[in-house]
Amino acid sequence: MDLGTALSLTAERYPDRPGVVSADGRLSYREWDARTNKIARALLGLGVRPGDPVAMFLSNTEVLASTHLAAQKLGAMSTPLNVRLAPEELGYCIGDCRPSVVITDDTTVSLAQRSLAEQDHRPPNLHAGPALAEGAIPFDELVDRQTDAPPQVDVGEQDPSVLLYTSGTTGRPKGVPRSQRNEMAASIAHVIQARYADGERTLGAMPMYHTMGLRSLLSMILVGGTFVELPAFDADTGLALLESEQVTSLYLVPTAFWALHQTGRLHEAGRWVRKIGYAGAAMTSTLTEELAESLQPEVFINHYGSSEVYTFSIEQDAATKPGSAGRPGIFSRLRLAPPETDEHVPGEPPRPGDNGEVLASLASDEAFQGYWQRPDADERALRDGWYRSGDLGTIDEAGDLWIVGRVDDMIITGGENVHPVEVEDVLARCPEVSEVAVAGLPDQRWGQAVTAFVVPSRRDDPAGAAEGIHRWLGAEGSVLSSYKRPKQVVLVADIPKSPVGKVLRRKLIAGDYEPLHPDSDGRGGSDGS
């Protein structure tokens, strides 16, 4: 089944249920289905045809959600762009996919203009908002002129659904094309794995240029639930929406959960929020425990996957097994293989004690079949029907998967391997530490020195915080082997992250961070030996 039909069927079952809640009001499923038909017809009128990319420079609003769904009804390739990328990167994306139309809003129009400035491909600009650029077509006026009858385009499960561009943290952004079948399977898997029930209500806080945001949207449509829009994540606004809209499920990155917890008022949402899940980055044991205590959720999952293959594995009880990535998802098959080698993929499932790079089967209905016009990326990431994740994993005695770092993040110090995540998990328990990221810096003696970059809890007393961290490392930190203890601690104002909360260790290694004080690099010594 295609996703546009899924929306229409839900509208037939529950025509008067609220489908989406936005700053501009509410749309019932009947109204939402009709609106997406109008948008689809407007796109057809601009020349969009099945298979065409529809590029969207849009904030995380109902306009983006509805336009994405309208594209599904045409078999067009919805292309929501990461508006936190630089204009040069976005310009590359436009030149790479050459969309039939570009859609902007008032918050992004300037960025879109800069991104398109050097491109020879200048598609029509449909603009949602009053700040019309020269030559732009008013979105609302064009949509309102359309009939709300279905567009009558035959869409099949192998037709395109979405083209997601990676954030480009390791080079040029890569396009990840996903079919209707891929997106439907991923959404069904998410409903089952997150244990969603009929009529759930979720916070649409994750950006829809990311697979987590799309999953939040599409899973609600499948269960006749309500998608509560949050255009830009803000903890206080988020908490207010959790209360006013009686949100029952949350699917966020750990940094968003951390921000909600830091308000000290997250427990107030506990009477409504019963199901929580996280993805996109590791969550520390400390934050896991605090969320479990604050919300006491019925369901707490860790979802491990990617844009390329939505689900790798699921830990169904993250509260009692913090950090575990659990077992393969319902449509998934995993293997562990020696990293950066051309050896064949093991034939048998991994067993307790196995370790290596995590590989996910491309036979899954959730899996893409290759990058958009990037055979070089395919050659690196695809092997004999398997997707190479770049993550290092190990299997515990119970048969559960644990992610211990990235292939390119592993620190080799004095000939020993150290995975940053295990050091971060220990340091996160120190009372002086608000946030921490660990990386290996070049060192003449050790090859690489294990280095902890810390946002201290006491920003007004960095010297005291540094002293407290060193003292703690010598006592509580003794659970770490001596070679794993940080050789130095660097106090920083913030940990650099990608738009979806992944720590950018490459920036830390390159010195691209803000020291806690501009007149100092924030370093504090700790020999760790």
LINQUIDA-V592806 format. One record per residue. RES is the residue in one letter. PHI is phi as a letter, one per 30 degrees, with the letter a starting at -180 (NA if undefined). PSI is psi in radians with two decimals (999 if undefined). OMEGA is omega as a letter, one per 40 degrees, with the letter a starting at -180 (* if undefined). Layout:
# LINQUIDA-V592806
res:RES phi:PHI psi:PSI omega:OMEGA
res:RES phi:PHI psi:PSI omega:OMEGA
This chain:
# LINQUIDA-V592806
res:M phi:NA psi:2.55 omega:i
res:D phi:c psi:2.79 omega:a
res:L phi:d psi:-0.56 omega:i
res:G phi:d psi:-0.72 omega:i
res:T phi:d psi:-0.65 omega:i
res:A phi:e psi:-0.72 omega:i
res:L phi:d psi:-0.78 omega:a
res:S phi:d psi:-0.66 omega:i
res:L phi:d psi:-0.69 omega:i
res:T phi:d psi:-0.66 omega:i
res:A phi:d psi:-0.56 omega:i
res:E phi:d psi:-0.67 omega:a
res:R phi:d psi:-0.77 omega:a
res:Y phi:b psi:1.13 omega:a
res:P phi:e psi:-0.55 omega:a
res:D phi:c psi:-0.02 omega:i
res:R phi:d psi:2.55 omega:i
res:P phi:d psi:2.16 omega:i
res:G phi:c psi:-0.80 omega:a
res:V phi:b psi:2.42 omega:i
res:V phi:c psi:2.18 omega:a
res:S phi:b psi:3.09 omega:i
res:A phi:d psi:-0.40 omega:a
res:D phi:c psi:-0.02 omega:i
res:G phi:k psi:-2.70 omega:a
res:R phi:b psi:2.56 omega:i
res:L phi:b psi:2.22 omega:i
res:S phi:d psi:2.93 omega:i
res:Y phi:d psi:-0.63 omega:i
res:R phi:d psi:-0.80 omega:a
res:E phi:d psi:-0.66 omega:a
res:W phi:d psi:-0.74 omega:i
res:D phi:d psi:-0.75 omega:i
res:A phi:d psi:-0.72 omega:a
res:R phi:d psi:-0.74 omega:a
res:T phi:d psi:-0.54 omega:i
res:N phi:d psi:-0.76 omega:i
res:K phi:d psi:-0.76 omega:i
res:I phi:d psi:-0.72 omega:i
res:A phi:e psi:-0.75 omega:i
res:R phi:d psi:-0.62 omega:i
res:A phi:d psi:-0.71 omega:i
res:L phi:d psi:-0.71 omega:i
res:L phi:e psi:-0.73 omega:a
res:G phi:d psi:-0.42 omega:i
res:L phi:d psi:0.06 omega:i
res:G phi:j psi:0.10 omega:i
res:V phi:d psi:2.31 omega:a
res:R phi:b psi:2.86 omega:i
res:P phi:e psi:2.34 omega:i
res:G phi:j psi:-0.26 omega:a
res:D phi:d psi:2.39 omega:i
res:P phi:d psi:2.42 omega:i
res:V phi:c psi:1.79 omega:a
res:A phi:d psi:2.32 omega:a
res:M phi:b psi:1.96 omega:i
res:F phi:c psi:1.41 omega:a
res:L phi:b psi:2.54 omega:i
res:S phi:d psi:2.99 omega:a
res:N phi:d psi:1.18 omega:a
res:T phi:c psi:3.09 omega:i
res:E phi:e psi:-0.59 omega:i
res:V phi:d psi:-0.77 omega:i
res:L phi:d psi:-0.83 omega:a
res:A phi:e psi:-0.81 omega:a
res:S phi:d psi:-0.65 omega:i
res:T phi:d psi:-0.64 omega:i
res:H phi:e psi:-0.78 omega:a
res:L phi:d psi:-0.63 omega:i
res:A phi:d psi:-0.70 omega:i
res:A phi:d psi:-0.59 omega:i
res:Q phi:d psi:-0.58 omega:a
res:K phi:d psi:-0.20 omega:i
res:L phi:c psi:-0.15 omega:a
res:G phi:i psi:0.33 omega:i
res:A phi:d psi:2.89 omega:a
res:M phi:c psi:1.67 omega:i
res:S phi:e psi:2.25 omega:a
res:T phi:b psi:1.37 omega:i
res:P phi:d psi:2.12 omega:a
res:L phi:c psi:2.52 omega:i
res:N phi:d psi:1.76 omega:a
res:V phi:d psi:0.08 omega:i
res:R phi:c psi:-0.03 omega:i
res:L phi:d psi:2.84 omega:i
res:A phi:d psi:2.70 omega:i
res:P phi:e psi:-0.64 omega:i
res:E phi:d psi:-0.70 omega:i
res:E phi:d psi:-0.73 omega:i
res:L phi:d psi:-0.63 omega:i
res:G phi:d psi:-0.69 omega:i
res:Y phi:d psi:-0.76 omega:a
res:C phi:d psi:-0.75 omega:i
res:I phi:d psi:-0.80 omega:i
res:G phi:d psi:-0.49 omega:a
res:D phi:d psi:-0.75 omega:a
res:C phi:c psi:-0.35 omega:i
res:R phi:h psi:1.21 omega:a
res:P phi:d psi:2.78 omega:i
res:S phi:d psi:-0.41 omega:i
res:V phi:a psi:2.62 omega:i
res:V phi:c psi:2.30 omega:a
res:I phi:c psi:2.28 omega:a
res:T phi:b psi:2.93 omega:i
res:D phi:b psi:-3.12 omega:a
res:D phi:d psi:-0.49 omega:a
res:T phi:d psi:-0.27 omega:a
res:T phi:b psi:-0.11 omega:a
res:V phi:d psi:-0.69 omega:i
res:S phi:d psi:-0.75 omega:i
res:L phi:d psi:-0.74 omega:i
res:A phi:d psi:-0.73 omega:i
res:Q phi:d psi:-0.75 omega:i
res:R phi:d psi:-0.63 omega:a
res:S phi:d psi:-0.58 omega:a
res:L phi:d psi:-0.16 omega:a
res:A phi:e psi:-0.68 omega:a
res:E phi:c psi:0.15 omega:a
res:Q phi:c psi:2.45 omega:i
res:D phi:d psi:-0.22 omega:i
res:H phi:c psi:1.98 omega:a
res:R phi:b psi:1.48 omega:a
res:P phi:d psi:2.93 omega:i
res:P phi:e psi:2.51 omega:i
res:N phi:c psi:1.99 omega:i
res:L phi:c psi:2.12 omega:a
res:H phi:c psi:2.21 omega:i
res:A phi:c psi:1.80 omega:a
res:G phi:k psi:2.90 omega:a
res:P phi:d psi:-0.34 omega:a
res:A phi:d psi:1.20 omega:a
res:L phi:d psi:2.25 omega:i
res:A phi:d psi:2.83 omega:a
res:E phi:e psi:2.23 omega:i
res:G phi:i psi:-0.10 omega:a
res:A phi:d psi:2.65 omega:i
res:I phi:c psi:2.20 omega:a
res:P phi:d psi:2.12 omega:a
res:F phi:d psi:-0.95 omega:a
res:D phi:d psi:-0.72 omega:a
res:E phi:d psi:-0.78 omega:a
res:L phi:d psi:-0.75 omega:a
res:V phi:d psi:-0.75 omega:a
res:D phi:d psi:-0.39 omega:a
res:R phi:d psi:-0.16 omega:a
res:Q phi:d psi:2.72 omega:i
res:T phi:d psi:2.71 omega:a
res:D phi:c psi:0.30 omega:i
res:A phi:d psi:2.57 omega:i
res:P phi:e psi:2.55 omega:a
res:P phi:d psi:-0.16 omega:i
res:Q phi:h psi:0.82 omega:i
res:V phi:c psi:2.28 omega:a
res:D phi:d psi:1.97 omega:a
res:V phi:c psi:2.24 omega:i
res:G phi:c psi:2.96 omega:a
res:E phi:d psi:-0.37 omega:i
res:Q phi:c psi:-0.09 omega:i
res:D phi:d psi:2.74 omega:a
res:P phi:d psi:2.65 omega:i
res:S phi:c psi:-0.92 omega:a
res:V phi:a psi:2.62 omega:i
res:L phi:b psi:1.90 omega:a
res:L phi:c psi:2.30 omega:i
res:Y phi:c psi:2.29 omega:i
res:T phi:d psi:2.84 omega:a
res:S phi:d psi:-0.17 omega:i
res:G phi:i psi:0.49 omega:a
res:T phi:d psi:-0.29 omega:a
res:T phi:b psi:0.45 omega:a
res:G phi:k psi:-2.76 omega:i
res:R phi:e psi:2.51 omega:i
res:P phi:e psi:2.48 omega:i
res:K phi:c psi:2.33 omega:i
res:G phi:d psi:2.29 omega:i
res:V phi:c psi:1.70 omega:i
res:P phi:d psi:2.35 omega:a
res:R phi:b psi:2.40 omega:a
res:S phi:d psi:2.98 omega:i
res:Q phi:e psi:-0.73 omega:i
res:R phi:d psi:-0.77 omega:i
res:N phi:e psi:-0.84 omega:a
res:E phi:d psi:-0.63 omega:i
res:M phi:d psi:-0.80 omega:i
res:A phi:d psi:-0.74 omega:i
res:A phi:d psi:-0.68 omega:a
res:S phi:d psi:-0.70 omega:i
res:I phi:d psi:-0.77 omega:i
res:A phi:e psi:-0.72 omega:a
res:H phi:d psi:-0.74 omega:i
res:V phi:e psi:-0.80 omega:a
res:I phi:d psi:-0.82 omega:a
res:Q phi:d psi:-0.57 omega:i
res:A phi:d psi:-0.06 omega:i
res:R phi:h psi:0.81 omega:i
res:Y phi:d psi:2.56 omega:i
res:A phi:c psi:2.97 omega:i
res:D phi:e psi:2.26 omega:i
res:G phi:i psi:0.34 omega:i
res:E phi:e psi:2.81 omega:i
res:R phi:b psi:2.20 omega:a
res:T phi:b psi:2.74 omega:i
res:L phi:d psi:2.07 omega:i
res:G phi:d psi:1.18 omega:a
res:A phi:c psi:-0.47 omega:a
res:M phi:d psi:2.39 omega:a
res:P phi:d psi:2.44 omega:a
res:M phi:d psi:0.06 omega:i
res:Y phi:d psi:0.05 omega:i
res:H phi:b psi:2.59 omega:a
res:T phi:d psi:-0.51 omega:i
res:M phi:d psi:-0.73 omega:i
res:G phi:d psi:-0.74 omega:i
res:L phi:d psi:-0.64 omega:a
res:R phi:d psi:-0.67 omega:i
res:S phi:d psi:-0.74 omega:a
res:L phi:d psi:-0.95 omega:a
res:L phi:d psi:-0.57 omega:i
res:S phi:d psi:-0.61 omega:i
res:M phi:d psi:-0.66 omega:i
res:I phi:d psi:-0.69 omega:a
res:L phi:d psi:-0.55 omega:a
res:V phi:c psi:0.20 omega:a
res:G phi:i psi:0.65 omega:a
res:G phi:c psi:-3.03 omega:a
res:T phi:c psi:2.25 omega:i
res:F phi:c psi:1.93 omega:a
res:V phi:c psi:1.92 omega:a
res:E phi:d psi:2.36 omega:i
res:L phi:b psi:1.66 omega:a
res:P phi:e psi:-0.70 omega:i
res:A phi:b psi:2.26 omega:a
res:F phi:d psi:2.22 omega:i
res:D phi:b psi:2.23 omega:a
res:A phi:d psi:-0.78 omega:a
res:D phi:d psi:-0.75 omega:i
res:T phi:d psi:-0.72 omega:i
res:G phi:e psi:-0.79 omega:i
res:L phi:d psi:-0.70 omega:i
res:A phi:d psi:-0.70 omega:i
res:L phi:d psi:-0.65 omega:i
res:L phi:e psi:-0.69 omega:a
res:E phi:d psi:-0.90 omega:a
res:S phi:d psi:-0.55 omega:a
res:E phi:c psi:0.06 omega:i
res:Q phi:h psi:0.92 omega:a
res:V phi:d psi:2.32 omega:a
res:T phi:c psi:-0.36 omega:a
res:S phi:b psi:2.52 omega:i
res:L phi:b psi:2.29 omega:i
res:Y phi:b psi:1.76 omega:a
res:L phi:b psi:2.92 omega:i
res:V phi:d psi:2.73 omega:a
res:P phi:e psi:-0.64 omega:a
res:T phi:d psi:-0.59 omega:i
res:A phi:d psi:-0.75 omega:i
res:F phi:d psi:-0.71 omega:i
res:W phi:d psi:-0.77 omega:i
res:A phi:d psi:-0.72 omega:i
res:L phi:d psi:-0.73 omega:a
res:H phi:d psi:-0.64 omega:a
res:Q phi:d psi:-0.34 omega:i
res:T phi:d psi:-0.37 omega:a
res:G phi:i psi:0.09 omega:a
res:R phi:b psi:0.18 omega:a
res:L phi:d psi:-0.55 omega:a
res:H phi:e psi:-0.43 omega:a
res:E phi:d psi:-0.47 omega:a
res:A phi:d psi:-0.12 omega:a
res:G phi:d psi:-0.44 omega:a
res:R phi:d psi:-0.30 omega:i
res:W phi:c psi:-0.83 omega:a
res:V phi:d psi:2.01 omega:a
res:R phi:c psi:-0.27 omega:a
res:K phi:b psi:2.20 omega:i
res:I phi:b psi:2.62 omega:i
res:G phi:a psi:2.67 omega:i
res:Y phi:b psi:2.79 omega:i
res:A phi:a psi:3.10 omega:i
res:G phi:j psi:-0.45 omega:a
res:A phi:a psi:2.91 omega:i
res:A phi:d psi:2.60 omega:i
res:M phi:c psi:2.32 omega:a
res:T phi:d psi:2.73 omega:i
res:S phi:d psi:-0.66 omega:a
res:T phi:d psi:-0.85 omega:i
res:L phi:d psi:-0.68 omega:i
res:T phi:e psi:-0.83 omega:a
res:E phi:d psi:-0.69 omega:a
res:E phi:d psi:-0.66 omega:i
res:L phi:d psi:-0.73 omega:i
res:A phi:d psi:-0.67 omega:a
res:E phi:d psi:-0.71 omega:a
res:S phi:d psi:-0.77 omega:a
res:L phi:c psi:-0.42 omega:a
res:Q phi:h psi:1.01 omega:a
res:P phi:d psi:2.68 omega:i
res:E phi:d psi:-0.56 omega:a
res:V phi:b psi:2.32 omega:i
res:F phi:b psi:1.82 omega:a
res:I phi:c psi:2.66 omega:i
res:N phi:c psi:2.03 omega:i
res:H phi:c psi:2.17 omega:a
res:Y phi:c psi:2.09 omega:a
res:G phi:a psi:-2.76 omega:a
res:S phi:a psi:3.03 omega:i
res:S phi:d psi:-0.60 omega:a
res:E phi:d psi:-0.78 omega:i
res:V phi:b psi:1.80 omega:a
res:Y phi:e psi:-0.86 omega:a
res:T phi:c psi:2.14 omega:i
res:F phi:c psi:-1.05 omega:a
res:S phi:a psi:2.91 omega:a
res:I phi:b psi:2.27 omega:i
res:E phi:c psi:1.95 omega:a
res:Q phi:d psi:-0.22 omega:a
res:D phi:b psi:1.19 omega:a
res:A phi:d psi:-0.43 omega:a
res:A phi:d psi:-0.66 omega:a
res:T phi:c psi:-0.19 omega:i
res:K phi:b psi:1.17 omega:a
res:P phi:e psi:2.35 omega:i
res:G phi:j psi:-0.32 omega:a
res:S phi:d psi:2.43 omega:i
res:A phi:c psi:-0.05 omega:i
res:G phi:i psi:-2.47 omega:a
res:R phi:c psi:2.81 omega:i
res:P phi:e psi:2.56 omega:i
res:G phi:d psi:3.04 omega:a
res:I phi:d psi:-0.44 omega:i
res:F phi:c psi:0.27 omega:a
res:S phi:c psi:2.71 omega:i
res:R phi:b psi:2.29 omega:a
res:L phi:b psi:2.69 omega:i
res:R phi:b psi:2.76 omega:i
res:L phi:c psi:2.29 omega:a
res:A phi:b psi:2.70 omega:i
res:P phi:e psi:2.28 omega:a
res:P phi:d psi:2.57 omega:i
res:E phi:h psi:0.73 omega:i
res:T phi:b psi:2.92 omega:i
res:D phi:c psi:0.30 omega:i
res:E phi:d psi:2.70 omega:a
res:H phi:d psi:2.65 omega:i
res:V phi:d psi:2.33 omega:i
res:P phi:e psi:2.50 omega:a
res:G phi:d psi:-0.47 omega:a
res:E phi:c psi:2.64 omega:i
res:P phi:e psi:2.64 omega:i
res:P phi:d psi:2.61 omega:a
res:R phi:c psi:2.85 omega:i
res:P phi:e psi:2.32 omega:a
res:G phi:j psi:-0.29 omega:i
res:D phi:d psi:2.64 omega:i
res:N phi:a psi:2.79 omega:a
res:G phi:l psi:-2.98 omega:i
res:E phi:d psi:2.39 omega:a
res:V phi:d psi:2.20 omega:i
res:L phi:c psi:2.38 omega:a
res:A phi:c psi:2.46 omega:a
res:S phi:d psi:2.34 omega:i
res:L phi:d psi:-0.04 omega:i
res:A phi:d psi:-0.21 omega:i
res:S phi:d psi:2.48 omega:i
res:D phi:d psi:-0.30 omega:i
res:E phi:d psi:-0.12 omega:a
res:A phi:c psi:2.39 omega:i
res:F phi:d psi:3.06 omega:a
res:Q phi:c psi:0.20 omega:i
res:G phi:k psi:2.73 omega:a
res:Y phi:d psi:2.78 omega:a
res:W phi:d psi:1.90 omega:i
res:Q phi:h psi:0.66 omega:i
res:R phi:b psi:1.25 omega:i
res:P phi:d psi:-0.48 omega:i
res:D phi:d psi:-0.70 omega:i
res:A phi:d psi:-0.66 omega:i
res:D phi:e psi:-0.74 omega:a
res:E phi:d psi:-0.63 omega:a
res:R phi:d psi:-0.64 omega:a
res:A phi:c psi:-0.37 omega:a
res:L phi:c psi:2.27 omega:a
res:R phi:b psi:1.99 omega:i
res:D phi:h psi:0.73 omega:i
res:G phi:i psi:0.25 omega:i
res:W phi:b psi:2.57 omega:i
res:Y phi:c psi:2.18 omega:i
res:R phi:d psi:1.99 omega:a
res:S phi:d psi:-0.45 omega:a
res:G phi:i psi:-0.01 omega:i
res:D phi:c psi:2.52 omega:i
res:L phi:c psi:2.26 omega:a
res:G phi:b psi:2.83 omega:i
res:T phi:b psi:2.67 omega:a
res:I phi:c psi:2.22 omega:a
res:D phi:d psi:-3.14 omega:a
res:E phi:d psi:-0.38 omega:i
res:A phi:d psi:-0.08 omega:i
res:G phi:j psi:0.18 omega:a
res:D phi:c psi:2.59 omega:a
res:L phi:d psi:2.44 omega:i
res:W phi:b psi:2.34 omega:i
res:I phi:c psi:2.15 omega:a
res:V phi:c psi:0.07 omega:i
res:G phi:k psi:-3.08 omega:i
res:R phi:c psi:2.64 omega:i
res:V phi:e psi:-0.75 omega:a
res:D phi:d psi:0.02 omega:i
res:D phi:c psi:-0.23 omega:a
res:M phi:e psi:2.35 omega:i
res:I phi:c psi:2.23 omega:i
res:I phi:c psi:1.86 omega:a
res:T phi:b psi:2.08 omega:a
res:G phi:h psi:0.51 omega:i
res:G phi:i psi:-0.03 omega:i
res:E phi:c psi:2.52 omega:i
res:N phi:d psi:2.31 omega:i
res:V phi:b psi:2.22 omega:i
res:H phi:c psi:2.18 omega:a
res:P phi:e psi:-0.67 omega:a
res:V phi:d psi:-0.69 omega:a
res:E phi:d psi:-0.56 omega:i
res:V phi:d psi:-0.72 omega:i
res:E phi:d psi:-0.71 omega:a
res:D phi:d psi:-0.63 omega:i
res:V phi:d psi:-0.83 omega:a
res:L phi:d psi:-0.52 omega:a
res:A phi:d psi:-0.31 omega:i
res:R phi:d psi:-0.16 omega:i
res:C phi:d psi:2.28 omega:a
res:P phi:d psi:-0.41 omega:a
res:E phi:d psi:-0.11 omega:a
res:V phi:c psi:2.13 omega:i
res:S phi:c psi:-0.84 omega:i
res:E phi:b psi:2.69 omega:i
res:V phi:b psi:2.52 omega:i
res:A phi:b psi:2.47 omega:a
res:V phi:c psi:2.40 omega:i
res:A phi:b psi:2.91 omega:i
res:G phi:c psi:2.13 omega:i
res:L phi:c psi:2.55 omega:i
res:P phi:e psi:2.38 omega:a
res:D phi:b psi:2.28 omega:a
res:Q phi:d psi:-0.62 omega:a
res:R phi:d psi:-0.82 omega:a
res:W phi:c psi:-0.17 omega:a
res:G phi:i psi:-1.07 omega:i
res:Q phi:b psi:2.41 omega:i
res:A phi:c psi:2.21 omega:i
res:V phi:d psi:2.10 omega:a
res:T phi:b psi:2.26 omega:i
res:A phi:c psi:2.17 omega:i
res:F phi:c psi:2.06 omega:a
res:V phi:b psi:2.30 omega:i
res:V phi:c psi:1.92 omega:a
res:P phi:d psi:2.67 omega:i
res:S phi:d psi:-0.60 omega:a
res:R phi:c psi:1.50 omega:a
res:R phi:d psi:-0.41 omega:a
res:D phi:d psi:-0.14 omega:a
res:D phi:b psi:1.19 omega:a
res:P phi:d psi:-0.62 omega:i
res:A phi:d psi:-0.74 omega:i
res:G phi:d psi:-0.63 omega:i
res:A phi:d psi:-0.77 omega:i
res:A phi:d psi:-0.75 omega:i
res:E phi:d psi:-0.72 omega:i
res:G phi:d psi:-0.67 omega:i
res:I phi:d psi:-0.78 omega:i
res:H phi:d psi:-0.71 omega:i
res:R phi:d psi:-0.72 omega:a
res:W phi:d psi:-0.70 omega:i
res:L phi:d psi:-0.60 omega:a
res:G phi:d psi:-0.33 omega:a
res:A phi:c psi:-1.44 omega:a
res:E phi:d psi:-0.59 omega:a
res:G phi:d psi:-0.04 omega:a
res:S phi:d psi:-0.18 omega:i
res:V phi:d psi:-0.30 omega:i
res:L phi:d psi:2.43 omega:i
res:S phi:e psi:2.66 omega:a
res:S phi:e psi:-0.67 omega:a
res:Y phi:d psi:-0.26 omega:i
res:K phi:d psi:-0.25 omega:a
res:R phi:d psi:2.43 omega:a
res:P phi:e psi:2.32 omega:i
res:K phi:d psi:-0.47 omega:i
res:Q phi:a psi:2.71 omega:i
res:V phi:c psi:2.25 omega:i
res:V phi:c psi:2.10 omega:i
res:L phi:d psi:2.20 omega:a
res:V phi:b psi:2.77 omega:i
res:A phi:d psi:-0.63 omega:a
res:D phi:a psi:2.71 omega:i
res:I phi:c psi:2.14 omega:i
res:P phi:d psi:2.34 omega:a
res:K phi:b psi:2.78 omega:i
res:S phi:d psi:2.98 omega:a
res:P phi:e psi:-0.37 omega:i
res:V phi:c psi:0.31 omega:i
res:G phi:j psi:0.11 omega:i
res:K phi:d psi:2.33 omega:i
res:V phi:d psi:2.31 omega:i
res:L phi:c psi:1.45 omega:a
res:R phi:d psi:-0.51 omega:i
res:R phi:e psi:-0.59 omega:i
res:K phi:d psi:-0.66 omega:i
res:L phi:d psi:-0.76 omega:a
res:I phi:d psi:-0.63 omega:a
res:A phi:d psi:-0.06 omega:a
res:G phi:i psi:0.26 omega:a
res:D phi:c psi:1.28 omega:i
res:Y phi:a psi:2.90 omega:a
res:E phi:c psi:1.99 omega:i
res:P phi:e psi:2.78 omega:a
res:L phi:d psi:-0.60 omega:i
res:H phi:b psi:2.30 omega:a
res:P phi:e psi:-0.47 omega:a
res:D phi:d psi:0.16 omega:a
res:S phi:b psi:2.63 omega:i
res:D phi:d psi:0.02 omega:i
res:G phi:i psi:0.20 omega:a
res:R phi:d psi:2.53 omega:i
res:G phi:b psi:2.39 omega:a
res:G phi:d psi:2.60 omega:i
res:S phi:a psi:1.94 omega:a
res:D phi:d psi:-0.43 omega:i
res:G phi:h psi:0.15 omega:a
res:S phi:c psi:999 omega:*
